[in-house]
Amino acid sequence: MSSVFYRPRRLRVNQLVRDMAAETQLKLSGMIQPYFVCEGKDVKSEITSMPGIFRESPDSLVKSMAADFKLGIKRVMLFGVPNTKDAVASSAMGENAVVNHAIKMLKDKFGEDLFISADVCLCAYTDSGHCGVLEGIVIDNDKTLPLLAQMAVDLARAGCDCVAPSDMMDGRVGAIRDGLEGAGFVNTLILAYSAKYASAYYGPFREAAESAPQKGDRQSYQMDIRNRLEAVKEVTLDIEEGADMVMVKPALAYLDIISDVRAATELPVAAYNVSGEYSMVKLMVQAGYAEEKRLVLENLTAITRAGADIILTYHLRDILKHGWLNG
């Protein structure tokens, strides 16, 4: 009789057995594709640092979305890239704001068959490039809150299903929830960027959204990369203020945070597979250092295994186009 009583390799013998015994399964229903919406007409400009991702005017976005919808993309996150910026993010407000215009067009085309979430933050709309109102060299937290609330209400009025505050101002979820309730949008979801770190992985996004700070950095409001316990505190505060879902951003370097947040709440937990993580994959593939399918699926599986129910990822279109989850 063999001295090896238990052989774990038996559950890895072939693909059918591996799939049957797998502890973690990726689900398309939990994936959200981000899009960048700029002003103008017939605009579709590829972002240099993010191959395959574009800035698009609302009319172009509707056309692209029609093709993506056929692929299977049913959930999106929109980010605005306006032509004008000022101290109080005026171009983020009102029915003519570029994202609000795009939402109306998308809802006219797809109705309730498309779940639309949209970023709530001032950085792309302020001339300072900061996520809040700048008073001298200081971000004024409390002066920022009414602007975020108004932005969220205007998004909901345009037809947005879910608003996603990413600014990291204290108390912003409560202000947004009060604003939505007061305007009658009681069913609008809030997906809070609850544990958003001051990360070096955001570089390509800041090019895409033209949202880099003109001076200074965001370390006074985004989380310190050295902190772990603080993430659960931030999540708890956002839940108490009315968040329906919570998010960790970035994802791959913060799997421990995703796991902690998963253990701390029964609400859906999202993770943002951010621009830098996406671009690193693309660069490795271009250099011949990795097979794209394997690398993408390994990354997304790790994020899911850590505890994320929802993943925002720029890879979703490629996953569906190439059938990477089929069989």
Secondary structure as GFF3:
##gff-version 3
##sequence-region A 1 327
A	DSSP	three_ten_helix	8	12	.	.	.	ID=ss1
A	DSSP	alpha_helix	15	21	.	.	.	ID=ss2
A	DSSP	three_ten_helix	28	30	.	.	.	ID=ss3
A	DSSP	beta_strand	31	38	.	.	.	ID=ss4
A	DSSP	beta_strand	44	46	.	.	.	ID=ss5
A	DSSP	beta_strand	54	56	.	.	.	ID=ss6
A	DSSP	alpha_helix	58	71	.	.	.	ID=ss7
A	DSSP	beta_strand	75	81	.	.	.	ID=ss8
A	DSSP	three_ten_helix	90	92	.	.	.	ID=ss9
A	DSSP	alpha_helix	98	110	.	.	.	ID=ss10
A	DSSP	three_ten_helix	111	113	.	.	.	ID=ss11
A	DSSP	beta_strand	115	120	.	.	.	ID=ss12
A	DSSP	beta_strand	133	135	.	.	.	ID=ss13
A	DSSP	beta_strand	138	140	.	.	.	ID=ss14
A	DSSP	alpha_helix	141	158	.	.	.	ID=ss15
A	DSSP	beta_strand	162	165	.	.	.	ID=ss16
A	DSSP	alpha_helix	172	182	.	.	.	ID=ss17
A	DSSP	beta_strand	189	196	.	.	.	ID=ss18
A	DSSP	three_ten_helix	200	202	.	.	.	ID=ss19
A	DSSP	alpha_helix	203	209	.	.	.	ID=ss20
A	DSSP	alpha_helix	229	241	.	.	.	ID=ss21
A	DSSP	beta_strand	245	249	.	.	.	ID=ss22
A	DSSP	three_ten_helix	252	254	.	.	.	ID=ss23
A	DSSP	alpha_helix	255	264	.	.	.	ID=ss24
A	DSSP	beta_strand	269	273	.	.	.	ID=ss25
A	DSSP	alpha_helix	275	286	.	.	.	ID=ss26
A	DSSP	alpha_helix	292	306	.	.	.	ID=ss27
A	DSSP	beta_strand	310	313	.	.	.	ID=ss28
A	DSSP	alpha_helix	316	322	.	.	.	ID=ss29
###
